[in-house]
Amino acid sequence: MSFLGKSNSSKTPPTVRYLSGGAGFTLIELLVVIIILGILVGFVLTTLNPVTQIKKSQDSQRQHDLKQLATALDSYYNNSNFYPQSLSTLTTAKTIQTIPNDPTASLSWPNFAYIMDSSDPQWNVLFAKLAFPSSSSFSCPLEQMKNSSGKTCVPLNYSSLGYNYCVISGNVKCDKIVDMRIAPLPITTSQIIYWRSQATGWINGAMGCQAVSSGMRPEVSRDRYCACSPVNRCTPDI
């Protein structure tokens, strides 16, 4: 008893529990966290798959490049009243600086392609292969068109080469197109262009014409094609 007449015994303080070994989570809790993290990572990889994003970016580049080529072709047409037989003519006419390649052009992925009617050069079609073609509508308007016999208005090897996207200029002739074959453009290199007036000689390279200028190493020239053997000098085929 204290001098105030009260009991001297104190209340027992509340006990504090500590997990044995200092562990913060039980095994079951850890498994639940791991499962949740796995689900979140899977969702992120599915929606933001870097490979998918790269392919979509390449598709956007393909569409941009074909529109750029179509603009150059229309500019050429406005000046000449006909479309050129070869895209290399566009660089000669300087309506475009270089002919772009498909971002992944290779033996397994076709480069861009171009067709027109040499007997009636009032239309043309540019082709590309997309990794993710539009599913809501046709990426190539030709697939929605028919010729006079009811055949789909695409070239003979359109599907076998994997093309699924196209840009049309002019009033296309389906009766002509269904009998045509697509030839992918040769893959060009991104080197300096020498115009014919600057070249002192020409060599037929693997990817087109090589212009040889005095004091300069040969560079691939995309302003025309060559018609000669790979080792002999030649003049441009114009």
C-alpha positions in Angstrom: 0.0 0.0 0.0 1.2 3.6 -0.7 0.9 6.4 1.6 -2.2 7.4 -0.3 -3.8 4.2 0.5 -3.7 2.8 -3.0 -2.3 -0.5 -4.1 1.4 -0.3 -5.2 1.0 -2.9 -7.9 1.1 -1.5 -11.5 -0.9 -2.6 -14.5 0.8 -5.2 -16.7 1.9 -3.4 -19.9 0.6 -4.8 -23.2 2.8 -7.4 -24.8 4.3 -6.8 -28.2 4.6 -9.8 -30.6 7.6 -10.3 -32.8 7.7 -12.8 -35.6 10.3 -15.4 -35.1 13.4 -15.0 -37.1 12.4 -11.4 -38.0 10.5 -12.7 -41.1 8.0 -10.1 -42.5 5.9 -12.4 -44.7 4.8 -16.0 -44.5 5.4 -18.3 -47.4 1.8 -18.1 -48.6 2.0 -14.3 -48.6 5.2 -14.4 -50.7 3.6 -16.7 -53.2 0.6 -14.4 -53.6 2.8 -11.4 -54.2 4.9 -13.3 -56.8 1.7 -14.4 -58.6 0.3 -10.9 -58.6 3.7 -9.5 -59.9 3.7 -12.2 -62.6 0.3 -11.3 -63.8 1.2 -7.6 -63.9 4.4 -8.3 -65.8 2.6 -10.5 -68.3 0.0 -7.8 -68.8 2.6 -5.1 -69.4 4.6 -7.3 -71.8 1.4 -8.1 -73.7 0.2 -4.5 -74.1 3.7 -3.0 -74.4 5.6 -5.7 -76.2 8.8 -4.0 -77.5 8.9 -6.3 -80.6 5.3 -5.5 -81.5 5.9 -1.8 -81.0 9.0 -1.9 -83.3 7.0 -3.7 -86.0 4.1 -1.2 -85.7 6.7 1.6 -86.0 8.1 -0.1 -89.1 4.5 -0.3 -90.6 4.1 3.4 -90.0 7.3 4.0 -91.8 6.2 1.9 -94.8 2.9 3.8 -95.1 4.8 7.1 -94.9 7.3 6.1 -97.5 4.6 4.9 -100.0 2.7 8.2 -99.5 6.0 10.0 -100.2 6.6 8.0 -103.3 3.0 8.6 -104.4 3.4 12.3 -104.0 6.6 12.3 -106.0 4.8 10.3 -108.8 1.9 12.7 -108.8 4.4 15.6 -109.1 6.1 13.9 -112.0 2.7 13.3 -113.6 1.7 17.0 -113.2 4.8 17.9 -115.1 4.7 15.2 -117.8 1.1 14.1 -118.1 2.1 10.5 -117.6 3.6 8.3 -114.9 7.2 7.0 -115.3 8.0 3.4 -116.1 10.6 3.2 -113.4 10.8 4.9 -110.0 14.4 5.7 -110.7 13.1 8.4 -113.1 11.8 10.3 -110.1 15.4 10.9 -108.8 16.5 11.9 -112.3 13.6 14.4 -112.4 14.4 15.4 -108.8 10.9 15.0 -107.6 12.4 12.8 -104.8 15.9 12.6 -103.5 16.2 8.8 -103.0 13.9 5.8 -103.4 13.3 4.4 -99.9 13.6 0.8 -99.0 11.2 -1.2 -96.9 12.7 -1.1 -93.3 13.2 -4.8 -93.2 13.7 -5.6 -96.9 15.5 -8.9 -97.4 15.2 -12.3 -99.0 12.4 -13.1 -96.6 10.7 -9.7 -96.7 9.9 -8.1 -100.0 10.9 -4.6 -100.8 8.4 -2.0 -102.1 7.1 -2.7 -105.6 5.7 -0.5 -108.4 3.5 -1.3 -111.4 2.1 0.8 -114.1 0.8 0.3 -117.7 3.5 1.3 -120.2 0.9 1.4 -123.0 -1.4 3.7 -121.0 0.8 5.4 -118.3 -2.2 7.1 -116.6 -2.2 5.1 -113.4 0.2 3.2 -111.1 0.1 1.1 -107.9 2.7 1.0 -105.1 2.9 -2.1 -102.9 4.3 -2.9 -99.4 4.0 -5.7 -96.9 2.8 -4.7 -93.5 3.4 -6.7 -90.3 0.0 -5.8 -89.0 -2.4 -5.0 -91.9 -5.6 -3.4 -91.0 -8.3 -5.9 -90.0 -11.2 -3.4 -90.1 -10.9 -2.7 -93.8 -8.7 -3.7 -96.7 -5.2 -2.1 -96.5 -5.0 -2.4 -100.3 -8.0 -0.9 -102.2 -7.3 -3.4 -105.1 -8.6 -6.2 -102.9 -12.1 -4.6 -103.0 -12.1 -4.2 -106.8 -12.9 -6.7 -109.5 -12.0 -7.0 -113.2 -14.6 -7.5 -116.0 -14.5 -11.3 -115.2 -15.1 -10.9 -111.5 -11.5 -11.7 -110.5 -10.0 -9.7 -107.6 -8.0 -6.9 -108.9 -4.5 -7.9 -107.7 -1.4 -9.1 -109.6 -0.8 -12.8 -110.0 1.9 -13.0 -107.3 0.5 -10.4 -105.0 -0.4 -12.9 -102.2 2.6 -15.3 -102.7 5.0 -12.4 -102.2 3.1 -11.4 -99.0 2.0 -7.9 -100.1 -1.0 -6.6 -98.3 -0.9 -2.8 -98.6 -1.0 -0.6 -101.6 -1.4 3.0 -102.7 -3.2 3.8 -106.0 -2.8 6.8 -108.3 -5.0 7.3 -111.3 -7.8 5.2 -112.7 -6.4 1.7 -112.5 -7.2 -1.0 -115.1 -8.1 -4.2 -113.3 -8.2 -6.2 -116.6 -4.5 -5.4 -116.9 -3.5 -5.8 -113.3 -4.8 -9.4 -112.9 -2.3 -10.5 -115.6 0.7 -8.6 -114.1 3.4 -9.9 -111.8 5.0 -7.8 -109.1 8.8 -7.4 -109.1 10.1 -6.1 -105.8 12.4 -3.1 -106.2 16.1 -3.7 -105.8 17.4 -2.8 -102.4 19.4 0.5 -102.6 22.0 1.7 -100.2 22.0 5.0 -98.4 25.0 6.5 -100.1 25.8 9.8 -101.8 24.1 10.3 -105.2 26.1 11.4 -108.1 24.1 12.9 -111.0 25.1 11.9 -114.5 26.7 15.4 -115.1 29.1 14.7 -112.2 30.1 11.2 -113.2 33.1 10.4 -115.3 32.2 6.7 -115.7 29.7 4.1 -114.8 29.9 0.5 -113.4 27.0 -1.8 -113.0 26.9 -2.6 -109.2 24.9 -5.3 -107.5 22.3 -2.8 -106.3 22.1 -0.6 -109.4 24.4 1.9 -111.1 27.7 3.0 -109.6 29.0 6.4 -110.6 32.7 6.8 -110.8 33.9 10.4 -110.3 37.5 11.7 -110.5 39.2 11.5 -107.1 36.2 9.9 -105.4 35.3 6.4 -104.6 32.4 4.7 -106.4 29.0 5.4 -104.9 25.7 3.8 -105.6 23.6 6.1 -107.8 19.9 5.8 -107.9 19.1 8.2 -110.7 19.1 5.5 -113.4 19.8 1.8 -114.1 22.7 0.3 -115.9 22.7 -2.3 -118.7 26.0 -4.1 -118.8 28.1 -6.8 -117.1 29.0 -6.5 -113.4 32.7 -5.9 -114.2 32.7 -3.7 -117.3 32.2 0.0 -117.5 29.0 1.1 -119.2 26.8 4.0 -119.9 23.4 4.5 -118.1 20.5 2.8 -119.6 18.1 5.7 -120.2 
